[in-house]
């Protein structure tokens, strides 16, 4: 897969900078609960990851009902000293224009 464009990186950074405007999938809610993390923890590390110039990989969703075939982004930030695999996508909302959806957050195996 390819790398996110500079514009996509800026968009993800901007959206993650305001955790109140970030949504969690059911999978992400479960992930965060199981690791004792908060949405703000993940958003802070997404911002830190992008600020550090780290890789943001483009992927296509294959197994999320209603989202199959849509573009998503993969990052591997460090939270609590461990590397996590974080998958996000930018969604267009009828009332807020754009928002960030955290699809999953789990330990990188």
C-alpha positions in Angstrom: 0.0 0.0 0.0 0.9 3.6 -0.3 1.7 6.4 2.1 -0.9 9.0 3.1 -0.5 12.3 1.3 0.6 15.4 3.1 -3.0 16.7 3.0 -4.3 13.4 4.5 -1.7 13.6 7.2 -2.7 17.2 8.0 -6.4 16.2 8.0 -5.9 13.3 10.4 -3.7 15.5 12.6 -6.3 18.3 12.8 -9.2 15.9 13.5 -7.2 13.9 16.2 -6.3 17.2 17.9 -9.9 17.5 19.1 -10.9 14.1 20.7 -14.4 15.4 21.3 -14.9 15.3 17.5 -13.5 11.8 17.2 -15.8 8.7 17.0 -14.9 5.2 18.1 -16.2 2.0 16.4 -17.5 -0.7 18.6 -14.3 -2.6 18.1 -12.2 0.5 19.1 -14.4 0.9 22.2 -13.7 -2.7 23.2 -10.0 -2.3 22.4 -9.6 0.8 24.5 -11.5 -0.7 27.4 -9.4 -3.9 27.4 -6.1 -1.9 27.4 -7.2 0.7 29.9 -6.8 3.5 27.4 -9.0 6.5 26.5 -9.9 8.1 23.3 -7.8 11.1 24.3 -4.8 8.8 24.9 -5.0 7.5 21.3 -5.7 10.9 19.8 -2.7 12.4 21.6 -0.4 9.7 20.2 -1.8 10.0 16.7 -0.9 13.7 16.8 2.6 12.9 18.3 3.1 10.2 15.6 2.3 12.6 12.7 4.4 15.4 14.3 7.4 13.0 14.4 7.0 12.4 10.6 6.3 8.7 11.2 4.6 6.5 8.5 0.9 6.8 7.9 0.0 3.9 5.6 -3.1 3.9 3.3 -5.2 0.7 3.3 -8.6 -0.4 2.2 -11.2 -1.8 4.7 -12.0 -5.5 4.1 -14.1 -6.6 7.1 -16.0 -3.7 8.6 -19.7 -4.0 7.8 -20.9 -0.9 5.9 -17.3 0.3 5.3 -15.9 -2.4 3.1 -13.8 -0.9 0.2 -13.3 2.5 1.9 -9.9 4.1 2.4 -8.4 3.9 5.9 -5.1 4.7 7.5 -2.7 2.7 9.7 -0.4 4.0 12.3 1.8 2.3 14.9 2.2 4.8 17.8 3.6 3.9 21.2 1.1 4.1 24.2 2.2 3.2 27.7 5.5 2.0 26.3 4.0 -0.5 23.9 3.5 -0.3 20.2 -0.1 -0.3 19.1 -1.6 -0.8 15.6 -4.2 1.9 15.1 -6.6 2.1 12.1 -8.5 5.2 11.4 -10.6 6.7 8.6 -11.9 10.2 7.7 -15.6 10.3 7.5 -17.9 12.9 6.1 -20.8 13.7 8.5 -24.0 15.5 7.5 -23.8 17.9 10.5 -20.0 18.3 11.1 -18.3 18.0 7.7 -15.4 15.7 8.6 -14.7 13.6 11.6 -12.1 10.9 12.5 -13.3 7.4 13.2 -10.9 5.2 15.2 -11.7 1.7 13.8 -9.3 -0.3 16.0 -6.5 0.0 18.5 -4.7 -3.1 19.5 -1.2 -4.2 20.4 1.0 -4.7 17.4 1.9 -8.4 17.2 
